[in-house]
Amino acid sequence: MSQDELTAASEELRSAAEAADGETQDRLTEQAEALAELAMSDRDPDHGRLDRHMNILSEIARETSGEVSERTQAARDHVFEYRKGVEGV
């Protein structure tokens, strides 16, 4: 399992945040930072934590449009791919 997926998700969210404003920008930035921290951590995140991130990203993607929605969905897809390699459940 590659931390690269989490790094890519974080980068997508940073780009989405640049195209957003207000509360959406704040939420995207927060998610980008959280995923970047997970990518750099020595411990792998568990399914529950990844699922929470995926749910938040799905919500943001539904609430937005255009580039923000597309990049947020792409970030979710990266987290999904990473999660496939996490042991358990």
N, C-alpha and C positions, 0 to 999 in steps of 0.2 A: 504494500500500500504506500502510496506516495504523498508526501506532504505537499507536493507541487499542486495537487488539486485544491487544497485549502488556500494556498498562496494565490492561485489563479482566481479563486472565488473572491478573495479579498481585493485583488486588483480590479476585477469587474465591478465590485461594489464601490470602490473609490471613483471609478469612472462614472458610474451611475449617480453618485452623490454630487459630482461636479455638474451634472446636467439637471439636478433637482434643486429644490429650494425648501426653506422652512423645515417643518417637522420631518418630512420625508428625507431631506438631506441629512438631518441629525440621525435618524434611524439607520440610514444606509452607512453613514460614517461609523456609527457604533458597531454595526454588524461587521464591517470591514476590519475594524480594529480587533474585534473578538476573534475573527477567523485568522487574522495574521498572528495573533498570540497563540492560537491552537497549532498553527503550522510550525511555530518555533519551539513549541513545548516538547519536552522529553517524553511526556506521557501522551498516549493516544486518547482522544475524547471518546466517551461512550456513545452508544446509539441514542440514548435519551437527549443528550446535549445536542448532538447533530440534528436530531429530529426537531428540536425546538428552533434551531437556526433555520432549518428548511421550512418550517411552518411560517416563521416571520417573513422569510423571503418570498414565499408564495403569496402571503397577504399583501406585501408591498407591491409585488408584480401585478396583482389583480387591481390594486388601487391606483396604479399609474398607467402611463401609456408611452408609446414611442421608445426612444433610446433607454429611458430609465427602466421601463418594464422589461425590455429585451435584455439589458445587461443584468438586471436582477434575476431574471429567469436563468440566464447563463450561469450566474454565480450559484444558484440553487442546483443546477445540473452538475456543477463541479463538486459541490458538497455531497450530492447523491452518489456520484462515482466514487468519491473517497469512502463514503459510508459502506459501500459494497465490500470493502476489504477489512472492515472492523469486525473483530471476533465477537461472538455472543449472539444473543437473540436469534 
